[in-house]
Amino acid sequence: MATKTIADIDVKGKRVLIRVDFNVPLADGKVTDDNRIVAALPSIKKAVEGGARVILMSHLGRPEGKGFEAEFSIEPAAKRLAQLLGRPVKLGPKEVVGPEAQKMVAAMKAGDVLMLENVRFVAGETITDKAKKNPDGKLTGEQQAKLDAFVAALAGLGDVYVNDAFGTCHRKHASMYGVAKAIQAKGGPAVAGYLVEKEIRYLAEAVAKPARPFTAILGGVKVSDKIKLIASLLGKVDNILIGGAMAYTLLAAKGVKIGKSLVEADQVEEMKKLLGKAGGKIHLPCDHVGATEFASDAAKAVAEVNIPDDLMGMDIGPKTVAAFGKAIGASKTIVWNGPMGVFERPAYATGTKAIAEAVAKATDGGAVSVIGGGDSAAAVEQMGLADRMTHVSTGGGASLTYLEGKPMPAIEVLDKA
């Protein structure tokens, strides 16, 4: 069944709680990258233009739930939103919820927008994460009370719940899951925003009904972080192209010399088993850009297949770029998660840039490309190629969870059509 969205409900005169993801980078009290705020605009505008009183919730950074901390205030994001909307956005009290927040909501008129302070200032928001560390994996009575109190306080501010924070949908946090259930319990709708709807559509369709050939490109540091994703994709894709530091653990499993490259020694045997099951679908780098040490100005060299003992792999080499580019060019569906090297350093960004350009060119030719958030999204944005991709996900960890087929409680709880 399809998940209901904000387009399916009447918001006129309602208090609409929208969970957004304004966890944006800041510098000198200003937002330095507003992509996540821009991504939430369609849902916010829909509610505003529909005559709702709009109350926004978001986290920013990782405060520990001990009350207001100025460095994690959501105020810069609220100011940037006001500029983008072209209308005032009031900022809620430092306490996030309570009598002052209730007064502010009560005073709102149709079309007004209120941004609550960082929900992670309240311990109840992330208390479910702490339950995992308890001996029985369950919340203690005190923890449950904190969760229930925060959920009730947030839900008391709204009549309708909209989840438009895909980047946090893999977490069962109070504002992501508990509030949705509380709104439903009092007869209100809990639906997806336009951004979450778009994420579900592209990520689900890319895996469920891919045009073929279907190629997955995976990179990053630890193969242990993506072993379940690789295993999940093997039965669905035609090719898996692997770069980044995670490739060296797989190469070590094949008996290739990897020099001083990063390797997860405890994963080598597991990778041997994975490669044995892969049926030739996994493609690894055949050459490498190596350096004598992890520094931008270190002596560099291109290494064929085996990496000399005095070098560490920092990027894929030109032959790998050509081979990967050929596979990408022949593909009709492409999912990419993780850079090919230390792309944040210009000296080692060539491989990632070449792959991004190959994906963009394939997309220009009619392929469907889904960039799975995180560093991959940052790379295509940085390289000015985001507009040439079919979809750039706003959620790194969430997109991985979705592609792996793991439960997404914050999506599953929403109303179904």
N, C-alpha and C positions, 0 to 999 in steps of 0.2 A: 504493500500500500504506500502511496505517496504521502510525504509529510506535508501537512497544511502550512501555508505561508501567510504572511501579513496581507497578501493580495486577496486572501479568502475571507477576511473578516472586516466588520464595520467598526472603526475606531472612533467615530464621532462622539464627542463628549466623554470619552473614556480616559482613564489614567493608564497610559501605556508604559510599562516597564520594558526597556530595551537593554539587553545585555550586549554591549559592544566590546571590541578589543582595541582599546586605546593604549596598549602597552607599547608606546612609541619611544624612540631615542630622544634624549634631551641634551642640550648644551646651553649653559648660561641662562637657564630658565625658559628656553624656547624649544619648540619641536623642530628637530632637524630632518625628519622624514615623516611626512604626513600620509603616507600611502594607506595605512590602516584606517585613518579617519576618513579619508576620501572614499574608501571601500564601503564604509557604513552609511554614507550620505543617502543612497536611494531609499533605504528603509526609514531613516529618520525623516526625510522629506515626505515620504508617503504618509507617515503618522501625523506630521505637522499639517500638511495640506488636507488631511482627512478630518481635521478638527479635533485632534487628540491633545491631551496634556501629556507631554513626553518627558519621562524620567529615565535618564541614562545611568547605567552601572558599568564600571570597568575596573580592572586592576591595573597597576603600573609598577613594574619592578617586583622585588621580593621583600617587602616589609614583613615583619614577623608577627603581625597581629597584636601589637602592643600599643595601639593608638596612633595618633597623627605623627607623621615624620615629614618635615617640610620638603626634603629631597625627593620624596615619592608622591608629592601632591599631584593630583590630576589637573590642577589649575591650568598649566600650559596647554594641555590638550583641549580643555574647555574653551580657552581663548582662541585657539586655532580653529576649532569647530565653528565658533561664532563668526569668524572671518569667512569661512567657507560657506556657511549657511546664509550669511548676510542678515542675521537677526541675533538678538541677545541670547546668551546661554548663561543662566545663573549657576553659580557654584554652591553646592550643598555645604552643610556645616562640617567641621573637622571630625565630629563624632560619627559621621556617615549616616546613621539612623538615630531616631529618638524624637523628642518633642519639637526641636527646631526644624528638623527635616519634615515632620508632619505638618507644621505650620506653613512651611514654604510650599508644599504640595497643595495644601488646602487653598492657598492664595492664587494658584495658577489658573490661567484662562486658556481657552482653546488656542492651540498653536504655540503655547509657551514651551520652552525647553529648560529642563533642570538637569545638571550633571552632578550626581552624588560624588562625594569624595571616594578615593581609592578604597574599594571594598576589602582589600587585604589589610587595611588598618584594623579590621575586626577579626579576632581570633577564629570566630565561627566560620569564616569564609573557607579556609583551607583545613579545617579540623579533620576532614575525612582522610587527608594525607597522613595525618599523625596516627590514625587508627591502624594503618598498615604496620606500624612499629610496635603495637601492643601485642602481648603474648598470644592472644586469641584472634588478633586481626580485627577486633571489633572496638567500637567506641566505648569509652568508660561512661558512667552515668554523668559525670561532670562535662565531658566532651559533648555528649549528646545534648545536654541542656544548652550549651553554648551554640551548638548548631541550630537547634530548634528556635532559640530566641532570635538569632540573626535572621533566619528564614522568615519567621513570623513578622519581624520588623520590616523587612524588605517587601514582603508580599502585601503587607498592610498599606503600602503606598500605591498599589496599582490594582487595576481591574483586568488587565491584559498583560500577558508575558510574551516577549519576542526575543528569540535567541539569534543574534547576528554576530556572535563571537566564535567563529569556527576554530580559531587557533587554540581555544581552551576547551573544545568539546570532548576531548578525551579525558577530562578531569571531572570528577563528581563533586564539584565545589557547590557551596550554598547558592550562589547567584546563578549557577549554571543548571543545577538539577533540582535542588530543594525548593526554590522559589517557583519553578515551573509547576511542580506537583502541588504546591500550596495554592497557586492561582487556580489550577484545575479543581482542587478540592472545594473551592467556593464558587464553582460554576463558570469560571472565566476561561478563555482560550489560551493555550500555550502553543505558539507557532514559530516557524523559522522566518528569519529575515531574508531579504533578497540575496545577501552575500552567502549565508549558509546554504540557501537553496542552490545557488550556483556552484558552490564547492561540492555539494553532494552529487549534483548532476554530472559534473565533469569527472570527478574522481570515481564515481560508481560506473559511469558509462565507459570510461577509458578501460576499466578492467573487465567489466561484464560483457560489453559488446564492442570489442575493439575491431577496427578495420585492420587488416593484416597486409604486410608483416607488422608485428607489434614488438617494439624494442623498449626495454627499460635501461636507463643509464643510472648507475649508482656510484656514489663517491663518498668522501668523508674520511674520518679518522679510523673509527673502530668497526670492524666487520661484525663484532659481537652485538653492536647496536642494530644491525640490519640483517642478521642471519635468518630471523623469522620472515622478514620481508622477502629475502631472496628465495627461501624455501616456498613461500606462498606464491611468488610470481613464476616460479619454474614451470608450473602446470598451466600457465596462462599466456606466457610470452613466447616469442620466437627467438629473441636474443636478449641477453643481459650483458651490457658493457660495464665493466668495473674499473674505476680509476681511484685516485686519491690514496691515502695511506692504507686504507683497508685492503687494497689490491696486493700489498706486500705480504700479508698473512696468507692469502690465497696462493701467491707465487711461491712462497716458502713451502706450502703444502704440496706443490708440484715439483719441488726439488730445485727450484731456480735460486741462484745466489742473490741475496738482496742487500749485501753490504751492511751499512749502518742504518738502513731504513727502519722506520717504526714497524714493529711486528707484535701481535698478540700471541705469544708463545703458547699460551694455554688453549688457543683456538685452532692450532695447526692440524691436529688430528681430526677435529670436527670438520674442518674445511676439506680434508681429504675425502671424507664421507660425502660431503655436499657435492664436490666436484664429480665424484663417482656416480651420483644420481642425476647430474645435470644434463647428460646426453649431448654434450657439446654446445649447449646453449650459452654457457658462460664464456665470455671473451675477456682476456686480461691483457694488460700492456705488453707490447713486444719490444719496446725501448723506453728509455727514461731520461729525463733531465735530472742529473744528480748534482749534489753540492757536497763540499767537504765538511760543512757544518750548517746548522739551522740559522742562516743569516743571509740577508739580501745581497751582501757584497762578497759572499764566500766564492771560492773558485768553483766554476761550473763546468760540466761536461755531459755530453750525451752518451749514455751507456746502452749497448745492444743487449737484449735479453738478460744476461747476468750483470749485476751491478758490482763493481769492484769493492773490495773490503773497505777502502778509505772514503767511499761516497755513500750518501743517503739519497733516496729518491725524493724529489720535490715536485715533479710534474710529469705528465706523460710526454713521450718523445714524438718527433715528427712522423715516424712510421705508424705509431699508434693513432695519432691524430688522423692520418689518412685512412687507416683501416676502420676506425670508429666512424669517421665521416661518411665512408662508403655505406656502412650498415644503416646509418641514420638517414642518408639520402634515399635509400630504398624502402624506408618504413612509411606506413600510413598512420600508425599510432605510436606516440613517443611519450614516455613518462620519465622525468628526470628528477633525481633527488641526490644532491651532493656534488661538490666540485671535484675536478680531476687532479688538483694539486693545491699548493699553498697560494690560492688565487689572490688573497688579500695583499700579497707582496708582488708588485709588478714584475719582478724578475722571474716569477714562477706562475704567472697568470695566462701564459700563452695557450696551454692545453685547454683550460676551462673556457677561455674566450673562443677558441676554435670550435669547440663542441657547441657552445651557445650559438655561434654563427651557423653551424651546420643544422641545428634544430630549427633556427629561424628560417633558413632557406627551405628546409623540408616543409615547414608550415606554410610558407609562401606558395609552395607547390601543391597544397591541398591536404597535407598531413594534419592530424589533430595532435597538438603538443600540450602536455600538462606538466607544469613546473611545480614540484612538490614543496614549495615553501623553503624556509630556512636559508642556508647559504646559497642554494641554487637560485632562489628568488632574488637574493641580494646581488648575485653575480649578473643576472640578466638585466636587473634594474640599473646597476652600475655601468653596464656596457651599452645601455640605451637600446636594448633589444626586447624589452618586456612587451611592447606593443605589437611585436611580430609573433608572439606566442599565443596559442589559443586560450590558455588559462594559466595564470600565475597564482598559486595558492597562497593564502595569507597565513597558513598554519603549518609549521615544520613538523613538530611532533604529532599534531592531529592528522596531518595528511598521511604520515607513515602508518599511524594506527588504522586509519580508514583503508589504506591500500593492503594492509596485512589482514584485513577482515576481522579485526578485534572489535569488541563491543564499544559503542560510543554512547554512553548513558545519557549525555545531555541532548543528543539527537533523538535517541530512542524514546525518551519521555514525552516528546512533542506530539500534538494531536495529529491523527492520520485522517486522510480524506476517505 
